[in-house]
Amino acid sequence: MVRQITQKSVPVWKSVLAIIVAGGGLLWHLLACTESPMSFSPDGDKLAFVTMEPYDMESFHAGSQIFRLMVLSKDRELRIIEESDKYMLSAPAYSPDGKYMCYLRSPLLTEKNKDLLKKYWEKQREKLDEIESDSGKILFELAAPTDPNLLKKPNIIDQSLPPAKATFDLSKYFITAPLSPAVLVVRDAANYTILQCIEVKIPILPDDNEVFSYLTVKPQYSSDSQWIHLPAGFIVRAINPTTGEMRYLASPITCGDIAATIAALSPDGRTIAALMGGDKEAVLTLLTTDGKRAIYQRLQEAPSLSGIAWMDDNTLVLLYPGSKKCDKPNANTKLDFLRTDGSLVRSLELTLPDRDDDKANAGELALAGDGKHLVLAFGPDVFFLTTDGEILKHYHAKGEGEGEGLAQPIFTPDSKLIAFKRLKEKTEQQYCRVISIDYFTPDGKEVYQVEIPSSGFAPALEKTDDKEKTVKDGQKD
């Protein structure tokens, strides 16, 4: 049963997704996230993660792939908690007290749904254009000067934070956007039984990429385990599953007009850092979770979508991947260390060994809890460093051609190991998927690998009498 809640206030790393930024037609960085994030239990004994199989960003609809929520124990035992080809499962998160695990379950559109949605938005766009045209005709005589030749359009310079045009463009669609009935699922972290299912309606905008929900949505628990902070659907929400209270902390938080709501909660649960805008109008937002303060700060360039992480309660780190082939102010990889008020503590410019510049825009950042080490992952190229910038190891994934790559690095709570998802490119025998979880030391030494068996899912639809029937629809609790 879905529980209604009360609102008391308003191919892998090479996949080139053209992300259209509202108002500018600009490109955000090439896909800066290569897989769904993972989560360790507070004691480090369990690693929870979701995989999408096959890993295909171009064919993303119900029945085209299967999502599996799995838990890997310290004894290297793998358990499937839930799997489905009807629902997208987001990155899971453990509560700091170790009692709960939560994630977002979102219904996937069928091909028929997508066609209907496309037609719906075509009609809505026509209506919006007609309203804009009619209103202009009605009001023109009121505003026009005596001599029409004197009427001049202003040269608008948008200095607002967040960018006004992107916000206005989105707001007109919010009014008529259909709402996807997603569900925030809370499970017992010991036996994985479902404790709560909380409805979270998410707007589906034109040209919406559900794939970004899979890659970027990660619930995050408050330090006292009472609240779940959920960045999704252009809104940062705080949800109390016990009392049923939902708070809207910020909106719209969006990277242009795509379904990417990027936010990271500080370890003490007091500050949320979020990214907004696009390549030429990137904005860092720093929000206090009590709702009393919000700081908006324009950035000179856009950090990686997976390059925002907290070093400690008071220090935020942003990754600027850099690329010799990109028309950017800074060609080298750079890390900015910021205070919670947005002021710069230090900037660390890195001269990394050569890597494929075609993938240079995609970058992932992971920081050790003890503040001594960090990892930068660029698909097949992974760099292990100290937080002072010393490069300890450059690891290049094996495999011919595109071969393999490591994604979504995460340190164990004791900072002694780093876990990665290993992605293998499509071959004649197998589609692209996560094939293992790999563990490394902070200085880049391989420790061990746990294989992820293929689900055997057949990504196809059988159609009989114009009705769609999925080949496999598995869901386990």
N, C-alpha and C positions, 0 to 999 in steps of 0.2 A: 504494500500500500504506500502510495506517495503522500507524504505529509505536507499539508499547506502550512506556510509560515507567515507570521505577522511581520509587517514592515512598519517600523516606528519612525522612519525617516526615509525622507526621500533618498633514371639510375641514381643513387644515394647523394653524396655531397656535390655531384655534378648537376643535379637537377636544377635547371634554370627556370625559376618561377618569376615571371614578370609581375612584380607587385606594384600596382598603380596607386600612387599616393594622391589623396583627394586634393583637387585644386591645382596640382602642378603637373600631373602626368609624369612625375619623376620616378626613378627606380630606387627603391630601398636597396640595401645591400642584397646580393644574391643570398639565397636561403641561408640564414645565419644559424639555423638550428638543424641538426641532422637526424635527430630522433627525439622521442619523448623522454623527459628527465626521469631520473631514478631517485629512490629515497631509502636511506638506512634507518633501521629502528634505533632508538637512543642508545641501546647497549651494543650496537654494531653486529648483533647476531643474525639479523635478517636484512636482506636487500629486496625491496619491492620495485617492480617495474612493469611496464606494458610494452608489448611489441605489436607491430602491424605487419601482417603477412598475407600477400607479398607486399614489399615496401615499394609502393607505386603511387606517386603523387599525381599522376595524370588521370588515373581511373580511381576515383574516390567516391564510392556510393555504396548503398546497402547491397550486400552480396558479392562485392568485388574483392574484399579481403576480410580476414578475421583478426580481431583484436583479442589479445590474451593478457590478462593480469596474472603475474606470477610472483612467487616469493622464493628466494634462494637463501637457504640457511647456511650458517657457518660450517656445518657438516657437509656442505655441497649437495644438499638434497633440494630438488626443484619441485615446487608444487604449483599447479594451476588453480587459481582461485576463481576466475571467471573468464569465459570466452564467448564471443558473439560476433556475428557478421551483420547484425542489425543495429548495433550500438557502437559508437566510438567511445573508448575508455581513455580517460586522461591519465596523466602522471599521478601516481599515488603519493600520499604523504602520511608519515607516522606522527602521532601526537608526542610531545616531549615527555609525557609521563609513561609512554609505552603502551597505553591501554587501547588506543584506537588507530585505525587506518582509514583514510578517506580518499575518494577520487570522484571525478565527474563522469557520469554516463549520459551520453547524448545520442538521440536517435539519428541514424544516417538516412539521408534522402535516397529514395530509389531513383532510377533513371526517369521514371514517369513523373515522380515528384519534382525532379529538377526541371523537366520540360514545362510542367505546370507553373513552377515558380518563375521560370524565365518569361513565360507569357504574361504572368501576373505583373511582373516588374515592367514589362514593355508597356502595358496599359497604364500603370502608375506613372511612368515617366511621361507618357503622353498627356495625362491629366495635369501633372505638375507643370509641364511646358505650357499647356493651355491656360492654366491659372496665372502663370507668370506673364504670359502675353496679354491676356484680358485685363489684368490689373494694371499693366503698363499703359494700355490704351485708355482706361478709365481715368487714370491719374495724370496722364501726360499734360492735358490742358491746364491743370492746376499748377504744375511745376514749370511748364515751358515759358521761356522769356518771350517778349513781344516779337523779337527777331529770332526765328529758329536757328539761324546760322551762328548765333552767339552761344547756343547750347554746346557745352563741351564736357566730355567724360573725364572724370578726375583720374590722375595717376596715383592709384592707391598703393601705399606702402604699409604692409601688415606688420605692425610691431607688437601685436597683442600676444599674450601667453595664456592659454595655448593658442596656436594659430587660428585666427577667426574664420578664415575661409573654409578650412577643413571642418571646423565645428559646424558652421552654417550648412555646408553641403550634407553633412551627416544628419543634422537635426530634422531636415525635411523628410528624410527617409524613415527616421525613427517613428514618426507619427503613424505611418501605414505599414511598417515592417511586420511580417508574421513572426510569431514567437515560437521558438523551438522548446518543447517541454523537456529540458534536460533535468537530470536528477543528481544531486549530491549524495553519494552513498557513503555511509559510515559503518565500518565493520569492527567487530571485536578483533584486536590484534593477536589474540592468543588462539582462538578457534575459527576466526574469519566469518562467523555468523553475522548477518546483516542486522544492525541495531536501528538505523534510521535511513529513510529515503526522503530527501528534502527537495521539493520542486524549485528549480531555478530556471526561470524563463529567459531565453537568450534570443535577441532579435536576429533574424536572417536578412541581411542586406543584399542589394544587387551584387552579382559577381562574387558572392561570398565564398571564401575558400575554407571549407571545413577542416582541411588539412592543417591549417594554422592552429586550430583548437587542439589537435592532437600534439602538435609540436611545442606549443607554448603554454597551454593551460596546466597550471600546477597549484592545487590548493596548498595552503601553508597554515599550520597551527600557530596560535599565539603561545607565548612562553608558559602560560598557566594551563594550556590544553583546553581552555573553555571556548575559544573562538576559532573558526576556520576562515581564513582570509582567502577569497576566491577572485582572482583576476580573470574575467571571462565576459565576452559579449560587450566590450567597450566600457564595462563597469567594474570597479573594484568593490566587492562586497565583503562584509564581515558577518558571518552566520554563527549563531549559537544553537547547536543541534539539540541541546537540552531544553532551553526555554522557548525555542522556536522564533527567536528574534533575528531579523535581518537588518543590517545597516548598510546604506549606500555611502561609501567613503569618497568616491570620486567617479566622475563621468563627464565627457567621454575620455577614456584613456585608450588611445588607439594609434597604431602606426599607419597613418593614412586611413584609407577606407577598406582595409582588409581585416579579417577576423583574427587579429593578433593583439592581445592585451598583455603587455610585458610588464611584470611587476615582481619585486623581490622584497620579502619581509626581513627586517633586521633580526638578529638572534634574540634580542630582548623583547621583540614584538612591539616596539614603540614607533618604528618608522617604516613606511613603505616607499620604496624607490620604484618609479615607473618611467617608461620611455614613451614619448609621443612624437607625432609628426613624421617627417620623411628625411631624405638625404639632405635637403637644403633648409629644412626647418625643424631639425631634431630638438626636442625639449626634454629635459630631465625634470620630473616632478617628485618632490619629497613631501610625503604626507604623514602626519602623526595619526596613529590609529584611534586616538581619542577625538578626532575630528576638529581639533582646535587650531591647527596650523597647516598651511599648504604653501610650498615654495615651488615656483616655476622658474626654471633656468634654461635659457637658450644655449645650445651647444654649437661649437663651430663646425662640427661634423657629426655624423651619426655613428654611435658605437654599434657593435654587433648585437643582434637580438638575443644571442646566448652569451653575451659578454657583460652581464651585470650581476655582481655578487657582493656580499658583505664579508669583509675581512674580520670585523668584530662589531660590537654594538654601535660604534661611533664612526666606522670607516667603510665607505662604499668604494668599490673598484669598478671602473668601466674599461672595457677592452675596445681599442680602436685597431682593427686588424691590419689596415694599411695594405697597399699593393703598388708595385712599380708600374702597373698598367692602368691604375685608376687615377682619374683626375681629381685628386684629393689634396688638401693642404699638407697632409703628412703622409709620405710614402712608406715610412717604417711603422712597424707594429708599436703601439704605445699603450701604456696603462696609466690611467688617472686615478689617484687616491683622493677621495673627497670626504669632508665632514658632513654631518647630518644637516647642516645649514647650506650645503652646496659649495662651500668654499674649498679651494684646492689645497690639499696637504702637500702633495708632491706629484710630479709627472715622471714616469719611467719610460724612456724610449729604448726599445729593444732592437738590436741588429741580429735577426734570426738567420740561421742557415737557409740556403735557397729552398724554396718550395714552389709548387706549381701555382703560378699567379692566376690561373683560371679559377682556382679555388680559394684565392687569398681573401676574398670578401667574407667567406664563411669562417667564423671563429667561435670557439667555445672556451669558457673560462671556469676553472674550479679552484677554490682556495681552501687550504688546510685550516682546520679549526684552531690550531695552535699558532697560526699566523706566520709560519716559517717557509711554507712551500706553496707553489701554485702550478697549475697545468694549463697549457694552451693546446687545444686540439683543432686541427685543420683537416679533417678527413683522414687521409693516409699519413699525414705528418703530425706528430705529437711532440710537444716540447715540455720537458720537466725542468722547472726553475725554482730558485729561491725567491722570496718576495723582494730581495734586493736586486734581482735581475740576472743573477748568475745562472747560465744555462748548464744544467747537469747532464742532460741527455736529449738527443734528437732521435726519436724513434720513428721509423718509416715502416708502415704496415706492408706485409708481404703480398704477393699475388701479381699476376700478369695484368697488363693494361690498367683498368681502374682497380681491379683486384679487391682489396679489403681496406677497411678503415675503422678507426676507433672513434666512438661518439659518446657524448654525455658523460664526461668524467665526473666522479664524485668521490670525495675522501671519506674514509671511515670516520666515525666520531672521535676515535683516538688519534687520528691523523697519521696512522702508520701505513695505510694502504690506500690505493686508488682503484676504483672499479670503473670499467668501461663496457659499453656495448660494442661488440665487433660486428660490423656490417660487411656482408659479402655481396659483391656485384652479381648481377644476373649472368647465368651461364646457360648452355644448352640443356643442362640437366635440371637446373633449379632457378627459380626466380629470386630476385634480390630480397634478402631478409637478414635479421639478426641471427647469427649462428652461435654466439657464445658470449659469456660474461668473462672478461679478462681482468686479472688483478696485477697491479704493479706497485713497487715501492716508490716513495716520493722522489728518489734519484733515478727512476726509470728502469729498474730491474724487473723483468717478468717473473711473477711468483707462481701463479697457476691460472688455469682456464677451465670454465665449466661450460660444456656444450649445451646449447638450446636445441632440442629436437624439433624437426619440422612438424607442423601441425597436420600436414597432409591435406590441407584445405585446397579445394578446387575452386579457383576464382572465376566462377561462371554462373550464368543464370539459365535455367530451363524455362521456356515460355510455351504455355499451352493455352489455346483459346484466348490469346491476348492477356493472359494473367501471368504475372511473374511469380516464380517459385524458386527460392534459393536452394542450391544444391545441398548446402549444409548450414544449419543454424544452431550452433551449440551455445549453451549458456550454463555455466556451473557455479554453484555456490558452495 
